């Protein structure tokens, strides 16, 4: 496992593992203290931060609802911390805060909680480097679980679960972000058995003997976004529930682990234990050592699977189980469905490179396989392209299969093929295929405009995209000013093909609004490069309280962020507000009108955001610009730096200087500029004065 220096600080250790994984690491996060009735400095409350005395009693004394417990720099001895049935509770490290098991620690429930709601654990180093010390974390919540910015140091000696997290309400959700466990263990790295959706973002798990991320037992979708996973036995990432996805992740298997309780069978992604469909998108998978069944395995207990825009490298020394190292394994292996509905598979724009001895790049033991845009380049003795066994209803189109033996082997199988070539080169892991023209200069989305008259408050207007966008984020604001009645754009049903829109007036108004125009920007979720600059689109779940989110993209300076609710979970009108926008992330909330009788409480919505640096450029040969100005209730002129024949204008407030409910409106849009102002609603009073806010905007050529 290598030497472990007990003198590492959390920042030093994060920097090292970040450099190893190539992941973007974030500055130390902050939490909005005004969200909690009590804020407790645990040292001031009497806890020892020198690593000598357990802090359990002090912690339990202050672990209450609506409480934030802050841990200053130091080392804290913990035997057991319980957060049972707490609501709106957070424990957050401030600086380098390290938790270390005490002499009498509870192994199976070191940090544990159940039936919680809105629980945050954030910014700690977990020091389990002492031999034989293997504490487990076990937390479940109804909703609002955040476990993030955590480094686990030390090998997990037991065969249980290092970190176990769960949402127990199907309408709840959870976030696991920037969790690093590079030292591995005999156990599962991260275990998720969740009834509500959870996101695993930018995490690192290495050398665990029983799966790196084991989430296939969940009932709800699990999203693995980014991250680095290396040399975990069984799988790097294991999924099975409907609409689960692993996207933008890097997986490496280059040596075997020693697994006392599990046979060695090391895969990249394993689709198992559920009906799917499971999506594998834009991943880099390198399998060059050890033994296992494949880079992506559709197991006997797994259902449907979709693999897109993914690169797999299989080296000669990554061999099949039971071959004693004499047979190179598969890039993709689909097993017989003995414990699941066979489902279907889509393989689209998948590259498999490398090579070895015998077997094949792909082995399919089920039917209903649609393969398009495959690129297989496998060298070595007896290496085949695709083997199909007892498989029917298959298609293979527009693909390259360059192998040393047979391109396609049919064993009681059939496949319809068209446009299949037998020579070519294929992208390796790390060589991302550009989906936009001009070496990444194009827009991985589209812009447009919508003119709509809201004749009743319950009417929705469908907007279709010109082309399909995968898991898109839509921003459509501000609204024009043909009708002076306060109004804004509300979205719902955002899909790959379009979205629904209404011009939403506030509750104290009649909902009937004259025709207005808004422009929209649509981007596929994830990181992109547009004209040489980074752009990121993503989502965050939030309600009427600010929720922080972090960028996966490394912005040099603070970007402009456009954010808007994508859902209609709560029927009361809302606008989306931001604050604390930095190069590392921001905070978002949805805001109801001030006069709403319940005090503005709103159900959790999914807010989409697009973050882009300021500046001018061209996209697909057309000009665009992103800028910042300031505005308040009076109209403010923005002069564009370039001229536009058909300008598409989006803008949003970046700050929360004025807490009154407000959004932007625009008027007099022309080739050279536009006017904007901050519009307050008047449900509580008629006064509409508003403090200056920072406003970000973008202009695209629509002609």
C-alpha positions as CSV (number, residue, x, y, z in Angstrom):
1,X,0.0,0.0,0.0
2,X,3.0,2.3,0.3
3,X,4.1,4.5,3.2
4,X,1.6,6.8,4.8
5,X,2.9,9.9,6.5
6,X,0.8,10.7,9.5
7,X,2.0,14.3,9.3
8,X,0.0,15.0,6.1
9,X,-2.5,17.8,6.4
10,X,-5.9,17.4,4.7
11,X,-5.0,20.0,2.1
12,X,-1.7,18.3,1.3
13,X,-3.4,14.9,1.0
14,X,-6.2,16.2,-1.2
15,X,-3.7,17.8,-3.5
16,X,-1.8,14.6,-3.8
17,X,-4.7,12.4,-4.6
18,X,-6.1,15.0,-6.9
19,X,-2.9,15.1,-8.9
20,X,-2.9,11.3,-9.1
21,X,-6.5,11.2,-10.4
22,X,-6.4,14.2,-12.6
23,X,-9.6,15.4,-10.9
24,X,-10.4,19.0,-10.1
25,X,-10.3,19.7,-6.4
26,X,-12.1,22.5,-4.7
27,X,-11.2,25.2,-2.3
28,X,-12.3,24.8,1.2
29,X,-16.1,25.1,1.3
30,X,-18.3,27.3,3.4
31,X,-21.8,26.7,4.7
32,X,-24.4,29.4,5.1
33,X,-24.7,29.8,8.9
34,X,-28.0,31.6,8.7
35,X,-29.6,28.4,7.7
36,X,-29.2,27.1,11.3
37,X,-30.7,28.3,14.6
38,X,-27.6,27.4,16.5
39,X,-23.9,27.5,15.3
40,X,-21.6,25.7,17.7
41,X,-17.8,25.8,17.7
42,X,-17.1,22.4,19.2
43,X,-13.8,23.5,20.7
44,X,-15.4,26.5,22.4
45,X,-18.1,24.1,23.7
46,X,-15.4,22.0,25.5
47,X,-14.2,19.4,22.9
48,X,-10.5,18.5,22.8
49,X,-8.9,19.2,19.4
50,X,-5.4,17.9,20.4
51,X,-6.2,14.2,19.8
52,X,-6.1,13.2,23.5
53,X,-9.7,13.0,24.8
54,X,-12.8,11.7,23.0
55,X,-15.3,14.3,21.9
56,X,-18.4,12.1,21.9
57,X,-20.1,13.6,25.0
58,X,-19.6,17.2,23.8
59,X,-20.8,16.4,20.3
60,X,-24.0,14.6,21.5
61,X,-24.8,17.4,23.9
62,X,-25.0,19.8,21.0
63,X,-26.3,17.5,18.1
64,X,-29.8,18.9,17.8
65,X,-32.1,20.0,15.0
66,X,-31.3,23.2,13.1
67,X,-27.7,23.1,14.4
68,X,-24.4,23.5,12.7
69,X,-21.4,22.2,14.6
70,X,-18.1,23.5,13.4
71,X,-14.8,21.7,13.9
72,X,-11.7,24.1,13.8
73,X,-8.2,22.9,12.9
74,X,-7.2,19.9,15.0
75,X,-7.4,16.2,15.7
76,X,-10.6,14.9,17.3
77,X,-10.8,11.4,18.9
78,X,-14.1,9.8,18.2
79,X,-15.5,6.5,19.7
80,X,-19.0,7.0,18.3
81,X,-21.0,9.9,16.9
82,X,-24.8,9.4,16.5
83,X,-27.1,11.7,14.5
84,X,-30.4,9.8,14.8
85,X,-33.6,11.5,13.7
86,X,-31.9,14.9,13.3
87,X,-33.3,17.5,10.9
88,X,-31.3,20.4,9.3
89,X,-28.1,19.4,11.0
90,X,-24.5,19.8,9.8
91,X,-21.1,18.9,11.1
92,X,-18.4,20.7,9.1
93,X,-14.6,20.9,9.4
94,X,-13.1,24.4,9.3
95,X,-9.6,24.0,7.9
96,X,-7.7,20.8,8.6
97,X,-10.1,18.9,10.9
98,X,-9.2,15.2,11.4
99,X,-11.4,12.5,13.0
100,X,-9.5,9.5,14.5
101,X,-11.0,6.4,16.1
102,X,-10.5,6.2,19.9
103,X,-9.5,3.2,21.9
104,X,-13.2,2.1,22.4
105,X,-14.6,3.0,19.0
106,X,-17.7,1.3,17.6
107,X,-16.5,-0.5,14.5
108,X,-19.8,-1.0,12.7
109,X,-21.4,2.4,13.5
110,X,-18.5,4.8,14.1
111,X,-20.4,7.7,12.6
112,X,-24.0,6.7,12.2
113,X,-27.5,8.1,11.8
114,X,-31.0,7.1,10.7
115,X,-34.2,8.8,9.8
116,X,-32.4,12.1,9.4
117,X,-33.4,14.9,7.1
118,X,-31.2,17.7,5.6
119,X,-28.0,16.3,7.1
120,X,-24.5,17.5,6.0
121,X,-21.2,15.9,6.9
122,X,-18.4,17.9,5.2
123,X,-14.7,18.7,5.1
124,X,-13.0,16.1,7.3
125,X,-10.0,13.8,7.1
126,X,-10.8,10.4,8.5
127,X,-7.5,9.0,9.9
128,X,-7.8,5.2,10.1
129,X,-4.2,4.4,9.4
130,X,-3.5,2.5,12.6
131,X,-3.2,-1.2,12.0
132,X,-6.5,-3.1,12.6
133,X,-8.6,0.0,12.9
134,X,-11.6,-0.2,10.5
135,X,-14.5,2.0,11.6
136,X,-17.6,2.1,9.4
137,X,-19.8,5.0,8.5
138,X,-23.5,4.2,8.2
139,X,-26.0,7.0,7.6
140,X,-29.5,7.1,6.1
141,X,-31.8,10.1,5.5
142,X,-35.3,10.8,4.2
143,X,-33.9,13.6,2.1
144,X,-31.2,16.2,1.8
145,X,-28.2,14.0,2.7
146,X,-24.8,15.6,1.8
147,X,-21.5,13.8,2.5
148,X,-18.7,15.7,0.8
149,X,-15.1,16.9,0.8
150,X,-13.9,13.9,2.8
151,X,-10.6,12.1,2.7
152,X,-10.3,8.6,4.2
153,X,-6.7,7.7,5.0
154,X,-5.8,4.1,5.9
155,X,-6.6,0.5,4.8
156,X,-10.0,-0.8,5.8
157,X,-9.0,-4.2,7.4
158,X,-12.5,-5.6,8.0
159,X,-14.7,-7.1,5.3
160,X,-17.7,-4.8,5.8
161,X,-18.4,-1.4,4.4
162,X,-16.1,1.6,4.7
163,X,-18.8,4.2,3.9
164,X,-22.5,3.3,3.6
165,X,-25.1,6.0,2.7
166,X,-28.8,5.7,1.8
167,X,-31.9,7.8,1.1
168,X,-35.0,6.0,2.6
169,X,-37.7,8.1,0.9
170,X,-38.3,7.7,-2.8
171,X,-39.0,11.4,-3.0
172,X,-35.8,12.4,-1.3
173,X,-32.3,12.7,-2.7
174,X,-28.7,12.8,-1.6
175,X,-25.2,14.0,-2.7
176,X,-21.8,12.4,-2.2
177,X,-19.1,14.6,-3.5
178,X,-15.3,14.8,-3.4
179,X,-14.9,11.8,-1.2
180,X,-11.4,10.2,-1.5
181,X,-10.4,6.8,-0.3
182,X,-7.2,5.9,-2.1
183,X,-5.8,3.4,0.4
184,X,-8.5,0.7,-0.1
185,X,-9.4,-2.2,2.1
186,X,-10.9,-5.7,2.5
187,X,-14.3,-4.0,2.4
188,X,-16.7,-2.3,0.0
189,X,-15.5,1.3,-0.6
190,X,-18.8,3.1,-0.9
191,X,-22.1,1.2,-0.5
192,X,-25.4,2.7,-1.5
193,X,-28.7,0.9,-1.1
194,X,-31.1,3.8,-1.7
195,X,-34.8,4.2,-2.2
196,X,-34.3,7.8,-3.4
197,X,-31.9,9.1,-6.1
198,X,-28.3,9.8,-5.2
199,X,-25.4,11.5,-7.0
200,X,-21.8,10.4,-6.5
201,X,-19.7,13.3,-7.9
202,X,-16.0,13.6,-8.4
203,X,-15.0,10.8,-6.0
204,X,-12.0,8.5,-5.7
205,X,-12.0,4.9,-4.5
206,X,-9.0,2.6,-5.0
207,X,-8.0,-1.0,-4.1
208,X,-11.1,-2.2,-2.3
209,X,-11.6,-5.9,-2.4
210,X,-15.4,-5.8,-2.7
211,X,-16.3,-3.1,-5.2
212,X,-15.3,0.5,-5.3
213,X,-18.8,1.9,-5.6
214,X,-21.4,-0.7,-4.9
215,X,-24.8,0.8,-5.7
216,X,-26.6,-1.9,-7.7
217,X,-28.9,-2.8,-4.8
218,X,-30.7,0.6,-5.0
219,X,-34.2,1.0,-6.1
220,X,-33.7,4.6,-7.3
221,X,-31.4,6.0,-10.0
222,X,-27.8,6.5,-8.9
223,X,-25.7,9.0,-10.9
224,X,-21.9,8.7,-10.8
225,X,-20.5,11.9,-12.3
226,X,-16.8,12.1,-12.9
227,X,-14.3,10.6,-10.5
228,X,-11.4,8.2,-10.5
229,X,-11.6,4.4,-9.6
230,X,-8.6,2.1,-9.7
231,X,-7.9,-1.5,-8.9
232,X,-11.1,-2.4,-7.0
233,X,-12.0,-6.0,-7.1
234,X,-15.5,-7.1,-8.5
235,X,-16.1,-3.7,-10.0
236,X,-15.0,-0.1,-10.0
237,X,-18.6,1.0,-10.3
238,X,-21.6,-1.3,-9.9
239,X,-25.1,-0.1,-10.9
240,X,-28.4,-1.8,-11.7
241,X,-31.4,0.4,-10.9
242,X,-33.4,2.1,-13.7
243,X,-31.9,5.2,-15.2
244,X,-28.7,4.9,-13.3
245,X,-25.6,6.4,-15.0
246,X,-21.9,6.7,-14.8
247,X,-20.6,9.6,-16.8
248,X,-17.2,11.3,-17.3
249,X,-15.4,8.8,-15.0
250,X,-12.0,7.3,-15.3
251,X,-11.4,3.7,-14.4
252,X,-8.1,1.8,-14.3
253,X,-7.3,-1.8,-13.6
254,X,-3.5,-2.5,-13.9
255,X,-2.9,-5.0,-11.2
256,X,-4.7,-7.6,-9.1
257,X,-5.7,-7.1,-5.5
258,X,-5.3,-9.7,-2.8
259,X,-8.9,-10.5,-1.8
260,X,-9.2,-13.0,1.1
261,X,-13.0,-13.3,1.0
262,X,-13.8,-12.7,-2.7
263,X,-12.5,-14.3,-5.9
264,X,-10.4,-11.9,-8.0
265,X,-12.6,-10.7,-10.8
266,X,-11.9,-7.1,-11.6
267,X,-14.2,-5.2,-14.0
268,X,-14.6,-1.6,-14.9
269,X,-18.4,-1.1,-14.8
270,X,-20.6,-3.9,-13.7
271,X,-24.3,-3.8,-14.6
272,X,-26.0,-6.1,-12.1
273,X,-28.8,-6.8,-9.6
274,X,-31.5,-4.7,-11.4
275,X,-33.4,-4.2,-14.6
276,X,-31.7,-1.0,-15.8
277,X,-31.3,0.7,-18.1
278,X,-27.9,1.7,-16.9
279,X,-26.1,4.3,-18.9
280,X,-22.3,4.4,-19.3
281,X,-21.4,7.7,-21.0
282,X,-18.1,9.5,-21.9
283,X,-16.0,7.3,-19.7
284,X,-12.3,6.3,-20.0
285,X,-11.7,2.6,-19.0
286,X,-8.2,1.1,-19.0
287,X,-7.8,-2.6,-18.3
288,X,-4.1,-3.5,-18.6
289,X,-3.4,-5.9,-15.7
290,X,-5.0,-8.4,-13.3
291,X,-7.9,-10.7,-14.2
292,X,-11.6,-10.1,-14.8
293,X,-14.5,-10.5,-17.2
294,X,-14.3,-7.2,-19.0
295,X,-14.1,-3.4,-19.0
296,X,-17.9,-3.2,-19.0
297,X,-19.8,-6.3,-17.9
298,X,-23.6,-6.8,-18.3
299,X,-23.9,-9.5,-15.6
300,X,-26.4,-12.4,-15.4
301,X,-28.5,-10.4,-13.0
302,X,-28.4,-7.1,-14.9
303,X,-31.0,-5.8,-17.4
304,X,-30.7,-3.2,-20.1
305,X,-27.5,-1.2,-20.8
306,X,-26.6,1.8,-22.9
307,X,-22.9,2.6,-23.6
308,X,-22.1,5.9,-25.4
309,X,-19.0,7.9,-26.3
310,X,-16.8,5.7,-24.2
311,X,-13.2,4.5,-24.7
312,X,-11.9,1.2,-23.5
313,X,-8.3,-0.1,-23.6
314,X,-7.7,-3.8,-23.0
315,X,-4.1,-4.9,-22.6
316,X,-2.6,-8.3,-23.1
317,X,-2.0,-8.8,-19.4
318,X,-5.6,-8.3,-18.4
319,X,-6.8,-11.8,-18.7
320,X,-10.0,-13.9,-18.2
321,X,-10.8,-15.6,-14.9
322,X,-9.7,-19.2,-15.0
323,X,-7.3,-18.9,-18.0
324,X,-4.1,-18.7,-15.8
325,X,-3.2,-15.6,-17.7
326,X,-3.3,-17.2,-21.2
327,X,-6.4,-15.5,-22.6
328,X,-6.9,-11.7,-22.8
329,X,-10.2,-10.6,-21.5
330,X,-13.0,-8.6,-23.1
331,X,-13.7,-4.9,-23.5
332,X,-17.4,-5.5,-23.2
333,X,-19.0,-8.7,-22.0
334,X,-22.7,-9.4,-21.9
335,X,-23.6,-12.6,-20.0
336,X,-26.6,-14.8,-20.2
337,X,-29.6,-13.2,-18.3
338,X,-30.2,-16.0,-15.8
339,X,-31.6,-13.8,-13.0
340,X,-33.0,-10.8,-15.0
341,X,-35.1,-9.8,-18.0
342,X,-32.6,-9.9,-20.9
343,X,-33.5,-6.3,-21.8
344,X,-31.6,-4.6,-24.6
345,X,-28.2,-3.0,-25.3
346,X,-27.1,0.1,-27.2
347,X,-23.5,0.5,-28.0
348,X,-22.9,3.9,-29.7
349,X,-19.6,5.6,-30.5
350,X,-17.6,3.1,-28.4
351,X,-13.9,2.6,-28.9
352,X,-12.0,-0.6,-27.9
353,X,-8.2,-0.5,-28.4
354,X,-5.2,-2.5,-27.3
355,X,-5.1,-6.3,-27.9
356,X,-3.8,-9.6,-26.6
357,X,-4.3,-13.3,-27.2
358,X,-7.6,-15.0,-28.3
359,X,-11.1,-14.1,-27.1
360,X,-12.6,-10.9,-28.5
361,X,-13.1,-7.2,-27.9
362,X,-16.8,-7.8,-27.4
363,X,-18.7,-11.0,-26.4
364,X,-22.5,-10.9,-26.5
365,X,-24.6,-13.8,-25.1
366,X,-28.0,-12.0,-25.4
367,X,-30.0,-10.6,-28.3
368,X,-31.4,-7.2,-29.0
369,X,-28.1,-5.4,-29.4
370,X,-27.9,-2.2,-31.4
371,X,-24.3,-1.2,-32.3
372,X,-23.5,2.0,-34.1
373,X,-20.2,3.8,-34.6
374,X,-18.1,1.2,-32.9
375,X,-14.3,1.4,-33.4
376,X,-12.4,-1.7,-32.5
377,X,-8.6,-1.9,-33.0
378,X,-7.3,-5.1,-31.4
379,X,-3.9,-6.6,-32.2
380,X,-2.5,-10.0,-31.1
381,X,-2.8,-13.7,-31.8
382,X,-6.3,-14.9,-32.5
383,X,-8.0,-11.8,-31.4
384,X,-11.6,-11.4,-32.7
385,X,-13.8,-8.3,-33.0
386,X,-17.3,-9.3,-31.9
387,X,-18.5,-12.8,-30.8
388,X,-22.3,-13.3,-30.7
389,X,-23.6,-16.5,-29.0
390,X,-27.3,-17.4,-29.1
391,X,-28.0,-13.9,-30.0
392,X,-30.6,-12.5,-32.4
393,X,-32.2,-9.1,-33.4
394,X,-28.8,-7.4,-33.6
395,X,-27.6,-4.5,-35.9
396,X,-24.1,-3.2,-36.5
397,X,-23.8,0.0,-38.5
398,X,-21.1,2.5,-39.5
399,X,-18.3,0.8,-37.6
400,X,-14.6,-0.1,-37.8
401,X,-13.4,-3.5,-36.8
402,X,-9.6,-3.9,-37.3
403,X,-8.5,-7.2,-35.6
404,X,-6.0,-10.0,-36.2
405,X,-8.6,-12.7,-36.5
406,X,-12.3,-12.6,-37.5
407,X,-14.2,-9.4,-37.4
408,X,-17.5,-11.0,-36.4
409,X,-18.1,-14.5,-35.1
410,X,-21.6,-15.9,-35.1
411,X,-22.5,-18.9,-32.9
412,X,-26.2,-19.6,-33.4
413,X,-26.6,-15.9,-33.9
414,X,-27.4,-13.3,-36.5
415,X,-26.6,-9.6,-37.1
416,X,-27.7,-7.1,-39.7
417,X,-24.7,-5.0,-40.7
418,X,-24.1,-1.9,-42.9
419,X,-21.1,0.3,-43.4
420,X,-18.6,-1.9,-41.5
421,X,-15.0,-1.3,-42.4
422,X,-12.0,-3.5,-41.5
423,X,-9.2,-0.9,-41.0
424,X,-8.8,2.3,-39.1
425,X,-7.5,3.8,-35.9
426,X,-9.5,4.3,-32.8
427,X,-9.3,6.8,-29.9
428,X,-7.6,5.6,-26.7
429,X,-8.8,6.4,-23.2
430,X,-8.2,10.1,-22.7
431,X,-8.6,10.9,-26.4
432,X,-12.1,12.4,-26.3
433,X,-14.1,12.4,-29.5
434,X,-15.2,15.9,-30.4
435,X,-18.9,16.1,-31.1
436,X,-18.7,19.7,-32.3
437,X,-17.0,21.2,-35.3
438,X,-13.8,23.1,-35.1
439,X,-11.8,21.1,-32.5
440,X,-14.1,21.9,-29.6
441,X,-15.0,25.4,-30.9
442,X,-18.6,24.6,-31.5
443,X,-21.6,24.9,-29.2
444,X,-22.5,21.5,-27.6
445,X,-26.1,22.6,-27.5
446,X,-28.3,25.3,-29.1
447,X,-29.8,28.7,-28.7
448,X,-33.3,29.8,-29.7
449,X,-36.2,32.1,-28.9
450,X,-39.8,31.5,-27.8
451,X,-42.7,34.0,-28.3
452,X,-45.7,33.0,-26.2
453,X,-48.9,34.5,-24.8
454,X,-50.0,33.2,-21.4
455,X,-53.8,33.1,-21.6
456,X,-54.3,31.2,-18.3
457,X,-52.1,30.4,-15.4
458,X,-52.3,26.6,-16.0
459,X,-51.2,26.6,-19.7
460,X,-47.9,25.3,-20.8
461,X,-46.1,25.8,-24.2
462,X,-44.0,23.0,-25.6
463,X,-40.7,23.9,-27.2
464,X,-38.8,21.4,-29.4
465,X,-35.0,21.4,-30.0
466,X,-33.6,21.3,-33.5
467,X,-31.6,18.2,-32.5
468,X,-31.5,15.8,-29.6
469,X,-29.4,16.8,-26.6
470,X,-28.3,14.3,-24.0
471,X,-29.5,15.1,-20.5
472,X,-29.7,18.8,-21.3
473,X,-29.8,21.9,-19.0
474,X,-32.1,24.7,-20.2
475,X,-31.9,28.4,-19.3
476,X,-34.6,30.6,-20.7
477,X,-34.5,34.1,-19.1
478,X,-35.0,37.0,-18.8
479,X,-38.5,37.7,-20.1
480,X,-39.2,40.7,-22.4
481,X,-41.3,43.7,-21.2
482,X,-44.3,44.0,-23.5
483,X,-46.6,43.6,-20.4
484,X,-45.4,45.5,-17.3
485,X,-47.1,43.0,-14.9
486,X,-44.4,41.1,-13.0
487,X,-43.7,37.8,-14.7
488,X,-41.0,35.3,-15.3
489,X,-40.3,32.1,-17.3
490,X,-41.0,28.7,-15.6
491,X,-39.8,25.4,-17.1
492,X,-40.8,21.8,-16.7
493,X,-40.4,18.4,-18.5
494,X,-36.9,19.1,-19.8
495,X,-36.0,16.2,-22.0
496,X,-33.5,15.3,-24.7
497,X,-36.0,16.6,-27.3
498,X,-37.3,19.8,-25.7
499,X,-39.1,21.4,-22.7
500,X,-42.3,23.0,-21.6
501,X,-42.5,26.6,-20.7
502,X,-45.0,29.1,-19.2
503,X,-44.9,32.8,-18.4
504,X,-45.6,32.6,-14.7
505,X,-47.2,35.4,-12.9
506,X,-47.2,35.6,-9.1
507,X,-50.1,34.3,-7.0
508,X,-51.6,37.7,-6.3
509,X,-52.0,38.3,-10.1
510,X,-54.5,36.7,-12.5
511,X,-52.0,34.6,-14.6
512,X,-53.1,36.2,-17.9
513,X,-50.1,37.8,-19.6
514,X,-49.6,39.5,-22.9
515,X,-47.2,38.0,-25.5
516,X,-43.6,38.1,-24.5
517,X,-40.3,36.7,-25.8
518,X,-37.5,34.9,-24.1
519,X,-34.4,33.3,-25.5
520,X,-33.0,30.0,-24.4
521,X,-29.6,28.3,-24.1
522,X,-29.5,24.5,-24.0
523,X,-26.4,22.5,-23.1
524,X,-25.8,18.9,-22.5
525,X,-24.9,18.3,-18.8
526,X,-21.2,18.1,-18.2
527,X,-18.0,19.9,-19.0
528,X,-17.4,21.3,-22.5
529,X,-14.9,23.5,-24.3
530,X,-16.3,26.4,-26.4
531,X,-13.8,28.5,-28.4
532,X,-11.0,27.3,-26.2
533,X,-12.7,28.2,-22.9
534,X,-14.3,25.8,-20.3
535,X,-18.1,25.7,-20.0
536,X,-20.0,23.6,-17.5
537,X,-23.7,22.6,-17.3
538,X,-25.1,20.8,-14.3
539,X,-27.9,20.5,-11.8
540,X,-28.5,20.9,-8.1
541,X,-31.5,20.0,-5.9
542,X,-32.6,22.9,-3.7
543,X,-35.6,24.5,-2.1
544,X,-36.3,27.9,-0.6
545,X,-33.0,27.7,1.3
546,X,-29.6,28.2,-0.4
547,X,-27.8,25.0,-1.4
548,X,-24.2,25.0,-2.4
549,X,-22.8,23.2,-5.4
550,X,-19.3,22.8,-6.7
551,X,-18.0,23.0,-10.3
552,X,-16.1,20.0,-11.7
553,X,-14.5,22.4,-14.2
554,X,-11.4,24.3,-13.2
555,X,-12.3,27.9,-13.8
556,X,-9.4,30.4,-13.4
557,X,-11.7,33.2,-12.4
558,X,-15.3,33.5,-11.3
559,X,-17.6,32.6,-14.2
560,X,-21.0,33.9,-15.0
561,X,-23.7,31.4,-13.9
562,X,-27.1,31.1,-15.4
563,X,-29.4,29.1,-13.2
564,X,-33.1,28.2,-13.5
565,X,-35.5,25.6,-12.1
566,X,-36.0,22.7,-14.5
567,X,-38.9,21.1,-12.6
568,X,-42.4,21.8,-11.3
569,X,-42.4,20.0,-8.0
570,X,-44.0,22.9,-6.2
571,X,-46.9,24.6,-8.0
572,X,-46.4,28.1,-6.4
573,X,-44.4,30.5,-8.6
574,X,-40.7,30.7,-8.1
575,X,-37.6,32.4,-9.5
576,X,-34.1,31.1,-9.0
577,X,-31.6,33.1,-7.0
578,X,-27.8,32.8,-6.6
579,X,-25.2,33.9,-4.2
580,X,-21.5,33.4,-3.4
581,X,-20.5,32.7,-7.0
582,X,-16.8,31.8,-7.1
583,X,-14.4,30.0,-9.4
584,X,-15.2,26.8,-7.4
585,X,-19.0,26.9,-7.2
586,X,-22.1,28.8,-6.0
587,X,-25.2,28.6,-3.9
588,X,-28.7,28.4,-5.4
589,X,-32.3,28.6,-4.1
590,X,-35.8,28.9,-5.4
591,X,-37.7,32.0,-4.1
592,X,-41.4,32.4,-3.8
593,X,-43.3,35.7,-3.4
594,X,-42.9,37.6,-0.2
595,X,-46.6,37.7,0.7
596,X,-47.1,33.9,0.4
597,X,-49.0,32.7,3.5
598,X,-46.6,29.8,4.3
599,X,-43.6,32.1,4.5
600,X,-42.2,31.1,1.1
601,X,-41.5,27.5,1.9
602,X,-41.2,25.5,-1.3
603,X,-40.7,21.9,-2.3
604,X,-37.3,20.8,-3.6
605,X,-36.7,21.5,-7.2
606,X,-34.0,20.6,-9.7
607,X,-32.1,23.7,-10.7
608,X,-30.0,23.6,-13.8
609,X,-27.0,25.8,-14.2
610,X,-24.6,26.9,-17.0
611,X,-21.3,28.4,-15.9
612,X,-19.1,30.2,-18.5
613,X,-16.2,32.6,-18.3
614,X,-16.6,36.2,-19.4
615,X,-15.2,37.3,-22.8
616,X,-15.9,37.4,-26.5
617,X,-15.4,34.8,-29.1
618,X,-16.9,32.8,-32.0
619,X,-18.9,29.6,-32.0
620,X,-19.5,27.8,-35.3
621,X,-18.2,31.0,-37.0
622,X,-20.7,33.3,-35.3
623,X,-19.9,35.9,-32.6
624,X,-20.9,35.5,-28.9
625,X,-20.0,37.3,-25.7
626,X,-20.4,36.8,-22.0
627,X,-20.2,39.8,-19.7
628,X,-21.1,41.3,-16.3
629,X,-22.9,44.5,-15.3
630,X,-24.8,45.8,-12.4
631,X,-28.5,46.7,-12.2
632,X,-31.3,47.6,-9.8
633,X,-34.9,48.7,-10.3
634,X,-34.1,51.3,-12.9
635,X,-33.4,50.3,-16.5
636,X,-29.7,49.8,-17.3
637,X,-28.2,49.8,-20.8
638,X,-25.8,47.1,-21.9
639,X,-23.7,47.9,-25.0
640,X,-22.6,44.7,-26.8
641,X,-18.9,44.5,-27.8
642,X,-19.9,42.9,-31.1
643,X,-22.8,43.4,-33.5
644,X,-25.5,40.7,-33.9
645,X,-27.9,40.3,-36.8
646,X,-30.3,38.2,-34.6
647,X,-29.1,38.4,-31.0
648,X,-30.2,35.7,-28.5
649,X,-29.9,37.1,-25.0
650,X,-29.8,35.3,-21.7
651,X,-29.1,36.9,-18.3
652,X,-29.3,36.3,-14.6
653,X,-28.7,37.9,-11.3
654,X,-25.5,36.6,-9.7
655,X,-25.8,38.0,-6.2
656,X,-28.2,38.3,-3.3
657,X,-27.6,41.8,-2.2
658,X,-31.4,42.5,-2.0
659,X,-33.3,39.6,-0.3
660,X,-36.7,40.7,-1.7
661,X,-38.0,38.3,-4.4
662,X,-36.8,39.6,-7.7
663,X,-35.7,38.6,-11.2
664,X,-34.6,40.3,-14.4
665,X,-36.6,41.7,-17.4
666,X,-35.3,43.1,-20.7
667,X,-36.4,45.5,-23.4
668,X,-35.1,47.2,-26.5
669,X,-32.9,44.3,-27.7
670,X,-31.0,45.3,-30.8
671,X,-27.9,44.4,-32.8
672,X,-25.8,46.5,-30.5
673,X,-27.3,46.3,-27.0
674,X,-30.2,45.8,-24.6
675,X,-31.7,47.3,-21.5
676,X,-32.3,45.3,-18.3
677,X,-33.7,46.0,-14.8
678,X,-34.4,44.1,-11.6
679,X,-38.1,43.5,-11.1
680,X,-39.5,42.9,-7.7
681,X,-43.0,41.4,-7.2
682,X,-45.6,43.3,-5.0
683,X,-47.4,40.6,-3.1
684,X,-46.5,42.1,0.3
685,X,-46.1,45.8,-0.5
686,X,-46.0,48.1,-3.5
687,X,-42.5,49.3,-3.0
688,X,-40.1,47.9,-5.7
689,X,-36.8,49.6,-4.9
690,X,-34.0,47.0,-5.0
691,X,-30.3,47.1,-4.1
692,X,-27.7,46.9,-6.9
693,X,-27.1,43.3,-8.0
694,X,-24.3,41.9,-10.2
695,X,-25.9,40.7,-13.4
696,X,-24.3,38.2,-15.8
697,X,-25.4,38.0,-19.5
698,X,-24.5,36.2,-22.7
699,X,-25.3,37.1,-26.3
700,X,-25.3,34.6,-29.2
701,X,-25.8,35.1,-32.9
702,X,-29.0,33.4,-33.9
703,X,-29.0,34.2,-37.6
